[in-house]
Amino acid sequence: MIGTLPPFPPYLPPSPFRYRIPDFNIILKFKSYHVLPFLNETKVFDLLQTTLTESMELFQPHVVMHGGRKYLWESGDEEGDVTLEVTPGRFRPALTWGLWTIALAGLVGFVEAYASLFFAFEITWSPQDRSEEYLGGGELSMWQDRS
């Protein structure tokens, strides 16, 4: 299991912000922040919890996510749609469902630390002192119905 993640800074760091999950050699790069003060945070947390539950229960940790395919989770109502998407990279090392679940825990921590925020992210892998290797990227976003 994932265990305790390193804490986030008490203030919103400048974009892009790199966050390392050391036990798994994963680095999340958060960027392109959008603050939405009217956001229904319960909807965001429900979506993230659903995504985490599905990722942990439905998929085996060593199974590779299909590179280049967009995976999308969404939750919507009359106020708008909240979406989380991730697109795994096409090359090795590959983003597995296990690594995605660990990265997702970091995304949840970021949302808990900085409420009312949407963002893009990249997931990289960097064991010890080697260079970072791209695993995938995506975004947490909201679309409002303006009709």
N, C-alpha and C positions, 0 to 999 in steps of 0.2 A: 504494500500500500504506500501511499505518498508520504504520510507523516506531516511534520510541521514545516511550513514554508518560511523562508526568510522574510522579515517584515518589510513593508513598503515604507518609503519616506513619509513623514507626517504632512508634507505639503505635496502638491501636484508637481512632479519634476518636469523640466522642459522636454519638449518632443524633439527627437525621439529619445525614449528612455529604455535602457537595457536592464533586464531583470534576469538574474541567473538562478536556476533551480539546481544547486550544486550536486546533490546526490544522484542526479540523472544526466548531468552535463547538458542540460537544455538552457537555452537563452531565449527569452521573449523580448522582442523589440516592439514597444508600444509607440504609435505615431499617429499623426493627424487627428488629434483630439477634437471632439465637438461637445461642448457643454449644452445640455438641454435642461434648464431649471424646472420645466413643467413636467418632466418625465415621471411616469408611474414606475417607481423602482421595484415594486412587487412583481410587475410583469417581467422585468429584466431578470430578477433573481429566479423566478419560476422557470423562465426559458433556460437559464444556465443550469439549474438543477435538473431539468428534464434532459438536457443535452448530456450532462455528466452521468446521470443514471443510465441513459441509453448507451452511452459510450462504454461504460463499465460492464453492463449486463449483457448486451447483445453481441459484443465482439471480443474475440480473444486477443490478449495483449501483444502477441507476436505477429498477428496478421497485418499485412501491409495494406494501408489505404491506397486506393487506386490513384496513381499519380496523374495530375491534370484534371481530375474530376472535381467539381465543386460539390461539397457536402453542405447542406443547408438545414438549419433548424429555425422555426419561426413560431411566433405567438402573436395573435392579432385580435383586435376588437374594434369597436367604433372609434376609438381614439387613435388607432394606427397599428402598424405591425412592427414588432421588434424581431430582428433577424440576427443570427449568428451563422457565419459561413467560414469554411476553411477549404483551401485548395492545396492538397499535398503537391510537393515538387515531383518532377518526372524522373529524377536521377537518384542515385545512391549517395548517401544513406537515405533510406526510405522512412517516411513517417508511418509508424505503426499505430494501431488503435491504442496500444498501451502508452506510447509517447504522447499521442494526442490527448489522452485522458490526463496525463501529468501536466501537459501544457495548459489544458482547460482549467485545472485547479489553480494555476497561476493567473489565468484570466479572471477567474472568480475572485481571487484575492485582490486584483487590481480594481475590479468593480466595487468590492466591499470598501476599499481604501478611499476611492474617489467617486462618490455618488454622482449621478446625473451626467455621466460621461459616456460618449461613444467614441470608438477608435478603430484604427487599423492595427494589425499586428503581423509580425513575422516570427516563425519558429526556426531556430537554428540549433545545431548540435555541435558541441566543442569539448571533446574529452581532453582533460589536462591542459597542456599549453599548445594544442594544435589549433589551426585556424578554424573559424566557424564554417559549418556546412549547412546550406539551406535545406530545411525539411518541408516548409510550406508557409502559407500566409492566409490572411483573411481579414474579416472585420465584424464588429458588433455595431449594428446600425438600427435606426428607426425610420419608418416611413409613415407620414401622417396623411390621412384622407382629407383632402382640401375641398371635396365636393360639397 
